[in-house]
Amino acid sequence: RCAILLETDTSVRIAASMGLPDDVVYGVQLEFMSGVMRWFEERMSLIDRDAPQTPAQAAKELSILGARLGVPLMCRGRVCGAVLLGDKVSGASYTLEERELLTTIARCASVSLENARYYHA
């Protein structure tokens, strides 16, 4: 499972996904004041649902979204969304290299997203 979250005028919604049920894709909206998005706003770093330092609300949101890891998307120096990735089919943990690759992909996607917003504006 995976999902791309993007901010809208009032919240953060799933913009694209793979492997998520329609009721989750169309029914879930997140706020910046709590949970996963607050984590990204405060730390701007990867979040792991199963890490001991992950707040309960953020872990709950990640579970609802079927996500194990998440990384923020940045636009104009602030969080504008996230990339979420589910558990591996094998059940194995993500390696440090895989986590670093996810972070790198999110940084590249952030640049592309920001450029697209400049072009569209």
C-alpha positions as YAML, in Angstrom:
chain: A
units: angstrom
residues:
- id: 1
  name: ARG
  ca: [0.00, 0.00, 0.00]
- id: 2
  name: CYS
  ca: [1.02, 3.56, -0.59]
- id: 3
  name: ALA
  ca: [-0.54, 7.00, -0.67]
- id: 4
  name: ILE
  ca: [0.31, 10.56, -1.56]
- id: 5
  name: LEU
  ca: [-1.27, 13.17, 0.70]
- id: 6
  name: LEU
  ca: [-1.63, 16.79, -0.42]
- id: 7
  name: GLU
  ca: [-3.04, 19.82, 1.33]
- id: 8
  name: THR
  ca: [-6.29, 21.34, 0.13]
- id: 9
  name: ASP
  ca: [-7.81, 24.64, 1.22]
- id: 10
  name: THR
  ca: [-9.02, 23.18, 4.52]
- id: 11
  name: SER
  ca: [-7.24, 19.88, 5.19]
- id: 12
  name: VAL
  ca: [-4.94, 17.18, 3.87]
- id: 13
  name: ARG
  ca: [-6.45, 14.51, 1.62]
- id: 14
  name: ILE
  ca: [-5.29, 11.47, -0.32]
- id: 15
  name: ALA
  ca: [-4.40, 12.67, -3.83]
- id: 16
  name: ALA
  ca: [-3.26, 9.26, -5.13]
- id: 17
  name: SER
  ca: [-3.03, 5.77, -3.69]
- id: 18
  name: MET
  ca: [-2.50, 2.10, -4.39]
- id: 19
  name: GLY
  ca: [-4.06, -0.69, -2.37]
- id: 20
  name: LEU
  ca: [-6.34, 1.44, -0.18]
- id: 21
  name: PRO
  ca: [-10.10, 0.90, 0.04]
- id: 22
  name: ASP
  ca: [-12.28, 3.62, -1.53]
- id: 23
  name: ASP
  ca: [-13.87, 4.53, 1.81]
- id: 24
  name: VAL
  ca: [-10.42, 5.42, 3.15]
- id: 25
  name: VAL
  ca: [-9.31, 7.24, -0.03]
- id: 26
  name: TYR
  ca: [-12.43, 9.40, -0.20]
- id: 27
  name: GLY
  ca: [-13.33, 9.56, 3.47]
- id: 28
  name: VAL
  ca: [-10.10, 10.43, 5.26]
- id: 29
  name: GLN
  ca: [-8.94, 13.98, 5.77]
- id: 30
  name: LEU
  ca: [-6.16, 14.98, 8.13]
- id: 31
  name: GLU
  ca: [-5.53, 18.22, 9.98]
- id: 32
  name: PHE
  ca: [-2.18, 19.90, 10.60]
- id: 33
  name: MET
  ca: [-2.94, 20.32, 14.31]
- id: 34
  name: SER
  ca: [-2.57, 16.67, 15.33]
- id: 35
  name: GLY
  ca: [-1.33, 13.26, 14.33]
- id: 36
  name: VAL
  ca: [0.89, 12.60, 11.34]
- id: 37
  name: MET
  ca: [0.79, 16.09, 9.89]
- id: 38
  name: ARG
  ca: [1.72, 17.65, 13.23]
- id: 39
  name: TRP
  ca: [4.70, 15.28, 13.40]
- id: 40
  name: PHE
  ca: [5.81, 16.49, 9.96]
- id: 41
  name: GLU
  ca: [5.24, 20.15, 10.87]
- id: 42
  name: GLU
  ca: [7.34, 19.83, 14.03]
- id: 43
  name: ARG
  ca: [10.10, 17.47, 12.86]
- id: 44
  name: MET
  ca: [10.07, 17.46, 9.04]
- id: 45
  name: SER
  ca: [11.38, 13.90, 9.12]
- id: 46
  name: LEU
  ca: [10.39, 10.29, 8.49]
- id: 47
  name: ILE
  ca: [7.79, 8.76, 10.79]
- id: 48
  name: ASP
  ca: [7.53, 5.04, 11.57]
- id: 49
  name: ARG
  ca: [4.21, 3.78, 12.91]
- id: 50
  name: ASP
  ca: [5.94, 1.21, 15.12]
- id: 51
  name: ALA
  ca: [8.68, 3.44, 16.56]
- id: 52
  name: PRO
  ca: [8.39, 4.07, 20.31]
- id: 53
  name: GLN
  ca: [8.57, 7.87, 19.89]
- id: 54
  name: THR
  ca: [5.60, 7.96, 17.47]
- id: 55
  name: PRO
  ca: [2.64, 9.68, 19.16]
- id: 56
  name: ALA
  ca: [-0.48, 7.55, 19.59]
- id: 57
  name: GLN
  ca: [-2.65, 9.76, 17.37]
- id: 58
  name: ALA
  ca: [-0.11, 9.64, 14.56]
- id: 59
  name: ALA
  ca: [0.21, 5.86, 14.85]
- id: 60
  name: LYS
  ca: [-3.58, 5.56, 14.72]
- id: 61
  name: GLU
  ca: [-3.79, 7.68, 11.55]
- id: 62
  name: LEU
  ca: [-1.00, 5.67, 9.92]
- id: 63
  name: SER
  ca: [-2.85, 2.44, 10.76]
- id: 64
  name: ILE
  ca: [-6.09, 3.76, 9.25]
- id: 65
  name: LEU
  ca: [-4.16, 4.67, 6.10]
- id: 66
  name: GLY
  ca: [-2.43, 1.28, 6.00]
- id: 67
  name: ALA
  ca: [0.95, 2.98, 6.31]
- id: 68
  name: ARG
  ca: [4.10, 1.91, 8.09]
- id: 69
  name: LEU
  ca: [6.37, 4.80, 7.05]
- id: 70
  name: GLY
  ca: [5.73, 8.39, 6.03]
- id: 71
  name: VAL
  ca: [7.85, 11.29, 4.86]
- id: 72
  name: PRO
  ca: [6.81, 14.92, 4.37]
- id: 73
  name: LEU
  ca: [6.50, 16.74, 1.08]
- id: 74
  name: MET
  ca: [7.75, 20.32, 1.29]
- id: 75
  name: CYS
  ca: [6.66, 23.35, -0.73]
- id: 76
  name: ARG
  ca: [8.06, 26.83, -0.19]
- id: 77
  name: GLY
  ca: [9.73, 25.73, 3.03]
- id: 78
  name: ARG
  ca: [6.64, 24.22, 4.65]
- id: 79
  name: VAL
  ca: [4.90, 20.86, 4.75]
- id: 80
  name: CYS
  ca: [2.33, 20.54, 1.96]
- id: 81
  name: GLY
  ca: [1.71, 16.80, 2.03]
- id: 82
  name: ALA
  ca: [3.30, 13.41, 2.54]
- id: 83
  name: VAL
  ca: [4.29, 10.13, 0.97]
- id: 84
  name: LEU
  ca: [3.09, 7.08, 2.93]
- id: 85
  name: LEU
  ca: [4.26, 3.52, 2.44]
- id: 86
  name: GLY
  ca: [2.67, 0.35, 3.84]
- id: 87
  name: ASP
  ca: [4.29, -2.73, 5.34]
- id: 88
  name: LYS
  ca: [6.44, -4.94, 3.14]
- id: 89
  name: VAL
  ca: [4.65, -7.98, 1.78]
- id: 90
  name: SER
  ca: [7.38, -10.13, 3.37]
- id: 91
  name: GLY
  ca: [6.70, -8.60, 6.78]
- id: 92
  name: ALA
  ca: [10.36, -7.64, 7.11]
- id: 93
  name: SER
  ca: [11.38, -4.27, 8.51]
- id: 94
  name: TYR
  ca: [12.54, -1.48, 6.23]
- id: 95
  name: THR
  ca: [16.31, -1.13, 6.13]
- id: 96
  name: LEU
  ca: [18.13, 2.13, 6.73]
- id: 97
  name: GLU
  ca: [18.93, 2.28, 3.00]
- id: 98
  name: GLU
  ca: [15.25, 1.87, 2.09]
- id: 99
  name: ARG
  ca: [14.27, 4.60, 4.54]
- id: 100
  name: GLU
  ca: [16.90, 6.92, 3.08]
- id: 101
  name: LEU
  ca: [15.66, 6.14, -0.44]
- id: 102
  name: LEU
  ca: [12.08, 7.00, 0.56]
- id: 103
  name: THR
  ca: [13.30, 10.30, 2.01]
- id: 104
  name: THR
  ca: [15.23, 11.06, -1.18]
- id: 105
  name: ILE
  ca: [12.20, 10.25, -3.35]
- id: 106
  name: ALA
  ca: [10.07, 12.59, -1.22]
- id: 107
  name: ARG
  ca: [12.62, 15.40, -1.62]
- id: 108
  name: CYS
  ca: [12.62, 14.96, -5.40]
- id: 109
  name: ALA
  ca: [8.82, 14.82, -5.48]
- id: 110
  name: SER
  ca: [8.72, 18.00, -3.38]
- id: 111
  name: VAL
  ca: [10.85, 19.85, -5.92]
- id: 112
  name: SER
  ca: [8.63, 18.63, -8.76]
- id: 113
  name: LEU
  ca: [5.47, 19.53, -6.87]
- id: 114
  name: GLU
  ca: [6.76, 23.00, -6.03]
- id: 115
  name: ASN
  ca: [7.80, 23.60, -9.66]
- id: 116
  name: ALA
  ca: [4.37, 22.47, -10.86]
- id: 117
  name: ARG
  ca: [2.68, 24.87, -8.44]
- id: 118
  name: TYR
  ca: [4.83, 27.76, -9.67]
- id: 119
  name: TYR
  ca: [4.01, 26.89, -13.27]
- id: 120
  name: HIS
  ca: [0.30, 26.56, -12.51]
- id: 121
  name: ALA
  ca: [0.08, 29.82, -10.53]
...
